[in-house]
Amino acid sequence: MSEADTPVFRRCRFQRGPALGDLVELPAVLREFRAGTCDPKRDFCAAPERGGRFIGSAPAEGPRGRSTSRSLPAMHRSRLVGVVFDTPAAQVGLEVDFWSKALGTPTYSPPGEEQFTALIGAVPDLFTVVQAVGDDAPRYHVDIETDDLAAEVARLTALGAESLTRWKDAFTMRSPGGHVLCVVPVHSDPETFARTAHAWP
């Protein structure tokens, strides 16, 4: 079979997940595959999900044994990625000092986003962050990361959440019980996201 006859999906290779031998997708490349712009020379593409379900398209045998493209249901993935201590700006220094010592963790503020202070390694596989807020109401909220923001916001809305605001690529929502959460792009490393994220139809 010539290069031209070989389906793109056949030329793309998979990455094996570290947990149960699952095959997991690489989100950025998956978007390229859905758009039909997967580069076969780079050898990346979509991959099967847990339980034998697939993302994107998979090859199927056509007439005379030739492979054809068969579309299968698209999915997205998401996971709880962070716990955030929303703290009045005037109290952030005290709050960071308290939690750093209480949990025995170093801290880090990303350049240009000094309102966030991460407590490094406080909870395995999760970000724990102190965030300066402009009001006087200390509280907590959680972050959910996803490889498809629109799909995850729609999923949570269907479950009863209410959309509140958007800041950059972070969508703030309120759960049915009144708790605040944010839907954000994938922040964790690819291995952690692949190992711990849930796949949603």
Salt bridges, closest charged atoms under 4 A:
GLU3 OE2 - ARG11 NE 3.25
ASP5 OD1 - ARG66 NH2 3.86
ASP22 OD2 - ARG50 NE 3.00
GLU25 OE2 - ARG77 NE 3.55
GLU32 OE1 - ARG42 NH2 2.57
GLU49 OE1 - ARG77 NH1 2.56
GLU61 OE2 - ARG10 NH2 3.81
ASP86 OD2 - ARG139 NE 3.73
ASP86 OD2 - HIS141 ND1 2.77
ASP97 OD2 - LYS101 NZ 3.36
GLU113 OE2 - LYS168 NZ 3.38
ASP125 OD1 - ARG195 NH2 3.24
ASP135 OD1 - ARG139 NH1 3.19
ASP143 OD1 - HIS141 NE2 3.11
GLU145 OE2 - ARG79 NH1 2.82
GLU152 OE1 - HIS76 NE2 2.65
GLU152 OE2 - ARG155 NH2 2.80
GLU162 OE1 - ARG174 NH1 3.41
ASP169 OD1 - ARG166 NH2 3.27
GLU191 OE2 - ARG195 NE 3.02
